[in-house]
């Protein structure tokens, strides 16, 4: 009888441990924004996870142009405001051919307690626009 009770208690404790783990897992958030200048447009999707006291930037996908495969440029900036200071945690400019997938280095984090945003400016030489997402 004692063995059966002990086994039941151990099984219950194991089940509680297994159930508690997902509550501690990071929450992945995805934010999307678009912009347009005449027939030219851009779309920016940012993925990040909230863990501890930071939003950790995971990746982004961009698309621009009136047509798939249009070439152009994009400039991405991730920043947050703390007090009266704006801190830039990531900046990148690159040529693109319509759609681009980006990954970020470890440490591209913004504090939960700060106002943060990611902005992408798209251009094709004759038109440009900026898509911005809030990180919250």
C-alpha positions in Angstrom: 0.0 0.0 0.0 2.8 2.4 0.9 4.5 1.7 -2.4 1.3 2.5 -4.4 0.8 5.8 -2.5 4.5 6.8 -3.0 4.3 5.9 -6.7 1.1 8.0 -7.0 2.6 11.0 -5.2 5.7 10.8 -7.4 3.6 10.5 -10.6 1.6 13.6 -9.4 4.7 15.6 -8.7 6.1 14.7 -12.1 2.9 15.8 -13.8 3.0 19.1 -12.0 6.6 19.7 -13.1 5.6 18.9 -16.7 2.6 21.2 -16.6 4.6 24.1 -15.0 7.2 24.2 -17.8 5.0 25.7 -20.5 3.9 28.6 -18.2 7.6 29.6 -18.0 8.1 29.3 -21.8 8.7 32.5 -23.8 5.8 34.1 -25.7 6.5 34.6 -29.4 4.8 37.7 -30.8 4.5 38.8 -34.5 3.8 42.4 -35.6 3.2 43.5 -39.2 3.0 46.9 -40.7 2.8 48.2 -44.3 3.4 51.5 -46.1 2.9 52.9 -49.6 4.1 55.7 -51.9 2.0 55.7 -55.1 2.2 52.3 -56.6 5.2 51.3 -54.6 4.6 49.6 -51.2 6.4 47.8 -48.4 5.4 45.2 -45.8 7.4 44.5 -42.7 6.8 41.6 -40.2 8.8 41.4 -37.0 9.0 38.3 -34.7 10.2 38.5 -31.1 9.8 36.6 -27.9 9.2 38.0 -24.5 11.3 36.3 -21.8 12.4 37.6 -18.5 12.5 41.4 -18.6 13.3 41.7 -22.3 11.8 41.4 -25.8 14.3 39.3 -27.7 14.2 40.0 -31.5 14.1 36.7 -33.5 13.5 37.6 -37.1 11.8 39.7 -39.8 10.4 39.3 -43.2 10.0 42.2 -45.7 8.5 42.6 -49.1 8.4 45.6 -51.4 7.6 46.9 -54.8 4.5 46.8 -57.0 5.7 43.4 -58.3 7.3 40.3 -56.8 11.1 40.4 -57.4 11.4 44.2 -57.7 14.8 45.4 -56.6 15.4 48.1 -54.2 16.8 48.9 -50.8 15.7 48.7 -47.2 17.0 50.1 -44.0 15.9 48.6 -40.7 16.3 50.3 -37.3 15.3 48.8 -33.9 15.3 51.2 -31.0 13.9 51.9 -27.6 13.5 55.0 -25.4 14.7 55.0 -21.8 14.0 58.3 -20.0 14.9 61.0 -22.5 17.5 58.9 -24.4 16.8 56.9 -27.6 19.0 53.7 -27.8 19.5 52.0 -31.1 20.0 48.2 -30.7 20.2 47.2 -34.4 20.6 49.0 -37.7 21.0 47.4 -41.1 20.8 48.6 -44.7 20.8 46.2 -47.7 19.7 45.7 -51.3 16.7 43.6 -51.8 14.9 41.9 -54.6 11.4 42.1 -53.4 11.3 39.8 -50.4 13.9 39.4 -47.7 14.1 37.2 -44.5 16.3 38.5 -41.7 17.7 36.9 -38.6 19.2 38.8 -35.7 22.3 38.3 -33.6 22.0 37.2 -30.0 21.6 40.2 -27.8 19.2 42.1 -30.0 17.0 42.8 -27.0 14.9 45.7 -25.8 13.7 46.1 -22.2 10.1 45.4 -21.4 9.9 48.6 -19.4 10.8 50.8 -22.4 8.9 52.1 -25.4 10.4 50.3 -28.4 9.8 50.1 -32.1 11.2 48.7 -35.3 11.1 50.8 -38.5 11.9 49.7 -42.1 12.3 52.2 -44.9 11.8 50.8 -48.3 13.0 52.5 -51.5 13.3 51.7 -55.2 15.1 54.8 -56.5 12.0 56.8 -57.3 9.7 56.1 -54.3 10.1 55.3 -50.6 8.0 54.6 -47.6 8.5 53.5 -43.9 6.7 50.7 -42.1 6.9 50.8 -38.3 5.8 48.3 -35.7 5.7 48.8 -31.9 7.5 46.3 -29.7 5.3 45.8 -26.7 
